[in-house]
């Protein structure tokens, strides 16, 4: 009997699998054992060709060559930077003593596609099985290897993944070239099915804020006294909303009701019970970490990925589910035991693990897609690993553990009381809550907020009867101004992307990073707010509404889901996409108008060639006559210090800056110096020693 070749997605995952499979013989790019050989990709080994790799004539961007349409079968290529590892995998696949293969890539749409493209380019004809693991602990991997899946289960997933890859590829190359050729004047424009609608959301919000005109408004509040019990309330509309007035109207009402008594029109107390929030998926975790700690979506993903891959104490992070499958219920005791230490211990020890309920609010097979919600793994060494984590890693892990433990704690119980009071012909409302049992919130108190919808003040309210009367101790007009909508933060843009079905939990952070690419920066981050750049706004102004609307990518994702479920053929989906591309390309060709030109601000005449102007580029300040051969450049970062426009302007006009602090040597030591111009180059000038 021959050997089984296991192909992981990354070296670290391959090492974990080799240990479980008792492979110990290290070779170049793989580890071998008696029964198994474990090798790995290094992310993407196979990608899609550039148009010019299909035909050299397509290197030149011309309208007459659009639309460009390529079959994915002819578009795959081995990526040059990782070709060595690809050739190692290919040679292992074709080894005579290898009988079969285990696809042990990341268990998800993209991970499965990466592997299948490798097999296709390597010419594999050997039988395959699929490893589907939600954590990289020894226990989880052993269980997954004992329960390998048949590739037939993933035909829909593969079709969906290829349809997504080919559809996005065709949209990107065609619309990017069409927009650049018809709407630009030398500035390459970049289009993306998900990127452009996200940019549209941000640019539209920026415009709403700029055009917003604040309006004054006034509310009326009152302080009531019922037999010595003091509480406050607000004047409301019939709908229950706090009523807004002009100042003059508010003053008129205050005069009108002065001296009148308040009469109870309705007194209602409801007993409320609230279960713990649903568990985290990646997007919810990213929103929480941004709101609480200011972490970007990318940072949270990287931290979670490290807790999964390196420390092995977190389940697969790129999940879009907030639920657990029924089989996890049988392992709950082991998951809880793994994190029964430190601050969590007091809560876990209160639980009667043998009697834990399988609550359908959290355990639902129908709502688990590729992976279940984020939870701590079964790992007997978690208590030892935890003290070695960085503060950021602890923050992410703590959030996940609390959310997991909370679903087994008692409900939060409180009484909610609402009182409606009539004052002359006006209605006031007051409300408050009385906590009966803090329940699951005990694990969150003074640590972080939960998803509670109850925002009422916890004021103490007396027991009253309808028609009871009381006095008004104080009437007050509260003035304010209407506020513009807030700029998008990582928290709110992720929430919008999730609501509108733009991207996936695994790709949303990457989308935001791509939009900030310095080579063509469409958005920037200012004090936690995402703002569209001038270039981004101009691009959005030129893209047809249908191609930038969030509904475009949502419809695309819905169709992909139909492909996975077998309700739609991949070929039919792509045929429809191609027809749409052809339609819009013709529209672009009908009215070619060049509009965008990057007008770069000059910070002074070039001190080197004396003919050009020094302007700002994404990574430097440089002469705008670079095409004529002037290579004068001031890099934006020198020895670890950011060089501002003011500093660059000093060099250009005076030949040197003032004394600057904060440079760092290669050894990591800080030093101070002036930046000076010497023979067209930037050099350091140090203060003479005293």
N, C-alpha and C positions, 0 to 999 in steps of 0.2 A: 504493500500500500504506500502510495506516494505522500508527499507533504502538502500541507495547506498553507497558502500564502495569504497573510492578513495585511491589508493596506489601510493604514490610519491616515487621518488628514494632516496631522502635524507630528513632528518628532517627539514632543513631550507625551502626546497620547500614545504613540507607538511604544515608547519606553514603558509606560504603565501596562500596556497590553502584553509586552514581552515578559514582564515580571510575572503576570498572572498565568501566562502560558508556559512559563519555565524555559524561556529562550535566553541563553546566556552567552552565546558565541557572537561577539561583536564583529561586524564586517563594515565595509564602506557603504553606508546608506541603508543597512538592515541589520537585524539580529536574528540568529538562527538557533533552533532547538531540535529536539528529536522528531517532533511531529509538526511543528509550526515554523514558519519564517515570517517575521514581522518587519514590514517596511513602512514607509510613510511618504506622503506628499509634503510639500511645504507651502500649503495654501493652493493657489491655482498653478498647475503645471501646464494646462492647456487653456488657450484663450481664443478670441475671435480675431481674424485678420483685419488689418486696415484696408480700405478700398484699393489702395495702390498695390497691395500684395496680391490682389486678384488681377489687376491690370495696371501696369506702370503709368498708363495714360491718365488714370484717375487721380494721380497725385495732384494735378492741377485742378483747382476748384472752378468748375464751369457749370453754368445753368443747364447747358444742353446735355450734360451727362446725368442729370437728375430726372426721375428718381433712380437711385442705385438699389438694386434688389439682388440679394445673394441668398442661396439656399444654405442653411446652416451646415449641411453635410460637406459643403465645399469651403466653409469658412473657418474651420478649426485649424489651429496651429499650435505647435509646441513653443512655449514661451522661452526665449533664449536664456534668461537669467536662471531658470530652473531646469534647463535641458539635461544637466548631468543627472539629477535625481530621477527625471522621467526615464532616461535610458537605463538606470539601475532597475527601476520597477519593470520596465519592458523586458529586460533580460531575465528577471526573476519569473515573470509571467510565462515566458517561453522555456524555462528550465524543464528538462525532461522529467525530473522527479517531482514536479509540482502538478498535482492532480486537480486542485480546485482553489477557488479564491473566496475570501471573506471581505466584503465591502464594509470596512470599519471607519468610514468617514463620519463627519459630523452628521448627526441624525436630524436632517431637515432638508428642505427643498434645495438649497444651494450646495450643501454638503454632498447630497446624493448626486447632483449634476456634475460636480467636480470629479467624483470618482468615475462615473459612467463615461465621461469624455476621455479620461485617462485610458480606460479599457478599450474604447473605440480606436483611439490613436495608436495604441499598442497592438492592435489586431488580436485581442483576446477572443478565444473560442472555448475557453474552459468554463465549467459550471461555477456559478456564484451563489453565495448566501449573503444575507445582510445582517450586520450587527446593529442593533438599535438600543443604545444605552443613554440614560438621562443623567448619569454621573460617572466619574472616572475612578471611583473608589474600587478597591480590590473586590469587595462584595458585589457591587453593581456590575462590574465587568464579568465576573464569574457567572452571575445569573444571566447576563445577556448572551454570553458564549454558549450557555446551556439552552438558550431559547432563540436560536438563529431564525431569521425570517426568509421567506421565499421572495425572490425579486418580482414575482408576479403581483405581489401585494403593492408594488411601487410603480407599476406601469403608468398610472394616472399622474403620480407625483412627478415622474420623469418628463412626461409630455407637458405638464404644466410648467416645469422648470425651463424646458427648452423653448416653449412658446414665449415665456417671459423674456428669456435671454435674446431670442431672435427678434421679437417685437420691439424691445427697447433699443436694440442695436440698429434696426432699420429706422426707427423714429429719430434716434439721435443723429446718425450720420446724414440723413436726408434733410431734416429740419435745421440742423446746425449750419449746413452748407447753404441751404436756401435763404435762411435769414441773413447770413453773412453777405451773400452775393447780392441780395436785393435791398437790404435795410441798413447796411453798414458802409463805412468808408474807411476800410483798412483795419478795423477792429474785429478779430474773430469772435463770433457769438456762439454761445454754447446752449443747446436745448436738451432737456431731459424730461421724460414723461412724468417723473415725480418731482424733479428739481424745480422745473418751471412753475407748476402750480403752487409749490411752497413759496417760491420767490414772489408769486402773485399775491398770496395771502399777506406776506410781510409788507410788500410795497403798497398794497391797498390799505392796510392798517396805518401805515405811515401817512398816507394821503388824508385819511379820515382825521387823524390827529392834527395835521397841519391846517386843515380846513375847518376844524371844529371851532365854533364860537360859543364861549361859556355864557350861560344864561343864569340870572339870579333867581333864587326861589326861597320861600320861607315855609317852615313847618310850625305847628303849634303843639307844645307839650304841656302837660298839667301834672301837678302833684296832688293826690287825693288823700283825704283823711276820713277813714271809716272807724269810728269809735276808738281813735288813738292808733289805728293801724295806717301807716303812711306807705303809699306806693305811687308809682308814676305810670303815665300812659301817653299815647299820641293820638291826635285827631286823625281819623281815617276816612276814606271814601267807602261807599257801599261795597266795593269789591274787596275791601280789607286792606288795601294799600294805604300807606301814610300819605295824606293829602298835601299837595304842594300849592302854595298861594304866591301871589305877588306880595310885597311888603305892605302895600296899602290894603289889600284884601285881608291879610293876616291881622293888621291893626284893627280893622273894622270888626272882625270876628271876636277879637279879644275884648273890645268894648261891649260887643253885643252879649257875651256870655258872662261878663264880670258880675259876680254876686249870685249867680245861679248855683243850685246844688247839683250834684251828680247822682244819677239814679241807675241802679243795676238793671240792665235789660237782659243780660244773658250771663250765666255763670256755669262754666263747664270744666270738669276735671276728668282727664283721661289717664288711664294707667298705660304706660308705654314700656315696651320691651325692645331691646335692640341687640342684635347679634353682632359679633365681630365682623369687620370688613372682609371682603374677599381677599384671597392671597394675592401676592404680587405676580404680574407678568413683567416682562422687561420694561415696557413703556411706563407702567405705573410706578415701578421702582425708579426709573429715570426721573419722572416728574417729582416724586417724593424727595429724592436726593438733591434735585435742583432747588426745590422750594425750601428745604431745611438747611442745606449746606452750600448751595450755589454750584454744585458739580454740574458740568455740561453733560449732555446725553452721551457723548463719546467717553468721557471720564468714567461715568457710572458703568458703562458697558465694559470698559477695560478692567475696572476693579472687579466686577462680577465674573468676568472671564478668568481672571487670575485666581479668584476663590474657587472656581470650578476646575481649571486646568492644573494649576500649580499646587494649591492647598487641598483641593478635593473635598471641601466642606460645604460646597453649594451645588445644587442640581444645575442642569443645563440652562444657561442664562438667556439664550435667544428664543425664549418661549413667548407665544401670544395667548396663552391660556392662564386663567386665574382659578382653575379648578384642579382637583386631583381625581385620578382614576380609581375605581373600586379596589384594584389590587394593592394600591398604596396603603389602604386602610389596614391591611394585614401586617404592614411593616411599621405602623405608627409608633408603636412602643420603642422600636429600635431607633427611629429618627429622634424621638424625644430623649431617649437615654443618651444619645451622642452629644446633645447640647445641655445636659443636666449638670451645669456648673455655673459658678459666678452668680450674676444677678438673675439668671434664668432659673436657677435651682429652686428658689423659694416658690415659684409658680408651678413648676413641673411636679414638685413633690406633693403639691396639693391635689393632683389629679389621681383619680382611680383609673389607671391605664387600662385595666382589664374590663372596665365598664364604659369606655369611651364610645359615644354615639357616632355612627356613620351618618352625619348630617348631610342631606341632599343639597343643602346650600353650598357645600364645599366639595362633596364627592359626587361627580357627575361625568360618567364616561362620554356622554354625548357632547360635552363642552370641552373635552380635551382633544386637541388636534395632534400635532407631531409630538408635543411634550406637555407635561403637566406643569402646574404653577411652580414658582420658585420656592424651594424648601431646603432646610439643612439636610445634608446627606447622612447616611448611616456610616459613621466613621468613628472608631473607638479612640482615635487620637485627637479628636477635635479640641478637647480641653487642653492638650499640650500645644496644639498649633495656635490656638487663639492668642496667647500672650505674644507670639512672634509677629502678629499682624500689625500693619501700619494703622494709624488712627483712621484713615479713610477706609481701609478694608474692614476695620471693626464697625464703622458706622453703617456700611452696607450690610454686613453680616448680621449685625444687631437688628436692623430693620426687618430682615427676612425671618430671623428666629422669632421675634416678637409677634409678627403677623401669623406665624405657624402655631405658636403656643396659644395665641389668643383665641383661635377657633375652637379650642377645647375648654376654655374658661366659661364661667356662667354668663348669662346675658346681663347687659347693663339695663337696670330697671329704674324708672322714675315716673313721677306723676307730673303731668303737664296741665297747668290751669290757665284758662283764658277767660278774661272778664271784659264784657262790652258794657260801656257806661254811656248814658244819655245825658248831655248837658244842653238844655233848651232843645234845639233841633239838630244838634251836632253829636256825632258818635266818636267816643274815644275807646281805644283798645289797650289793654295791658295783659302781660302774660309772664309766667314764671314756671320754674320747675323745682321739684323736690326730689332729690336722689334717694331711692330706696335701697339700691344695691349697685355699687360701682362696677361689679362684674369684671368683664374682660378689660375694662379701661384701667384697671389697677396696674396692668403691665405697661401702660402708656403714660400714666399721670406724671407730669413734670419731665417727660422725656420727648414726646412728640404728639402731634394731634392725630386723631383718627378721622375717618370719613363721616363723622356724625353730621347729620343735617340740622341738629337742634342748636340754634344760635341764640335762644332767648336768654335774657339776663336771669340769673338765679336769685331774683328778688323774692322775698317771702310775702306771700299773699294770704289775706285772712279768708276764713270761710264766710261767704255771704249768701244772701237769698235774693231772688229777683224782687225788684221794687225797693230793696234797701236803699237808703239815701245817705250821702256823705257830703262833706264840704270840700271846696277846692282851696288848697293852701297856697298854691303858686301857679300862675299862668305865664308861659314864656314863649316868645317868638324866637325861633332858631333860624338864622339866615345862612344860606350857603350858595354855592355856584355849581351848576352842572359841570361834570368832569368829562374830559375826552376819554375815549377808550384807551386802555393801556397798551404800550408797545408789547410785542410778543417777547416772552422769555423762553428759555428752554422748556420750562414747565408747560406754558400755555401753547407754544407751537407744537409740542409733542401731543398735547391733548387734542388740538385741532387736526393734526395729521391722523391721529387714531380715529377720531370721529368721522373724518371724511375718507377714511380707508386709503390714505396716501402712504405707500411704502409698507414695510413690515417692521416689527420690533427690532429685527436684526439689522435693518438698513437705514432707519430714520436718522440715527446719529451720523452715519456716513453721508447722507444727503446734505445735512447742515454743514458738514465739513467741506464738501465739494463746492457748495455755494460761496464759501469763504476762501476758495483757492486764490492765492495772490496773483496768479497769471491772468485771471479774469474774475475779479472779485465782485460778486453780485450782492452779498450781504456782509455786514460786519457786526461785531459784538461790542456794544458800548454800555458799560455798567450793567451787565446782565441782560440788556435789551438787544434784540436783533433788529437792525436797521438796514433798509435797502440802500445800496450805494447809488450814486448818480448813474453809473453804467447799468445797474440792475433795474432802476426805474425806467431808463430809456428802453431797455430790452423789453420789459413788460408792456410798455406803451406800443410796441410794434408787433407783438405776437397776437395773432387772431384770438378772439375770446375763447373759441372752442378748444384751442390748443394750450390754454393756460388755466382753464377752469378746473377746480378740484374734481368735478364730476368725471373728467376725462380719465384720470388714473383710477378712480373708484370703479368706473365701468370696466376698465381694463382688468382690475383685480377680480371683479365679479366673474368675468369671462374665464380667467385663469382657474378660478374655483370650479367652474362648470367643467373645465377640461379635466381637472383632477378627479372629479366625481363621475366622469364618463358621459356627461350630458352634452358635451361639445367636442368636436374633433379639432385637434391642433391645426390641421391643414385648413379647415374652414375659418378658424379664428385668424390665422395669418393671411389668408386670402382677403378677408375683410379689412385687415390692417393695411395691406398693400393698396387696396382700392382707395382707402382714406388718404394715404400718403400721396398717391397720384393726383387726387382731387386738389389737395392743398398746394402741391408743387405747381400745378397749373395756375392756381390763383396767384402764387408768388410771381410766376413768370409774366402774368398779364400786366402787372403794374410794378415793375422794378423801380424802387425809389431809394436812393442812398440817403440815410438820415443820420446814423450815429457816427460821430467822429470824436475821438477821445481828445478833448481840448486840455492839454496838460499845462498847468500853471508854471511859469518860469520863476526861478528863485535867483536868477542873475545870469550875466553873460559868461560863456565858457572861458575859464582862465587858461585853458590849454590851447584850443584851436583859434580862439578869439573871434570866431564867426557864428557859432551856435549859441543856443540857450540851454542852461542846466535846468532840467525838469524832473519831476518825481515819477519813478517807475515802481512796480510792486516791491522790489527788493533793494532798490538803490536810488540815488540821485545821479543823473548822468546827462551828457550832452545829447541834444536831439539830432545831432548830425552824425550819429553812429553809423548810419548807412553810407555816409561819405568817408568813413574811416576814423573819426574821432572816438577814442575809447575812454575818455575821461569819466571816472566813476567814483562816487562816494557810497560805500555800502551802508545800508541802514543799520546793520549791527557790526560793531568793531570791537573785538576782544570782549565779547559778552555784554557790551553796552549799546543801548538803543540810541541811534543818532537821529535827532529831531530835525525838522525842516529849518529851524532857527540856527542850529549848529552848522548844518550844511551851508546855509546862506552866509554865515560868518567866514567859512573857508573860501567860498566863491568870491566874496567881496573884499575880505581883509587878508586872506591867505592863511588864517589860523583862527582857532576858537579860543575862548577863555579857558582857564584851567578847569578840567572836567574830572569829577570823581567817579568811581564805580567800574573802572576797567578791571578785567581779570586776566591774570597770566595763565599760561598753560598748566602751571602747577596749582592753579586755583587761588592764588594770592591777589588781593585787590591792590590797585595802584591808581594814582592820579597823573594826568598828563594833558598837554594841549595837542590837538590835532592840527598839523601844519601841512601846507602844500609844498612839496619839493619835487621839481622837475615833472610836474603833472601827476605825481603820486601822493597818496596820503601817508604821513609818517607821524610818529610820536615825538613830542618835545617835552622833556622833563624839566622841572624846576631845579635850578642849581642847588647843590647841597650847601647848607650853611656851615 
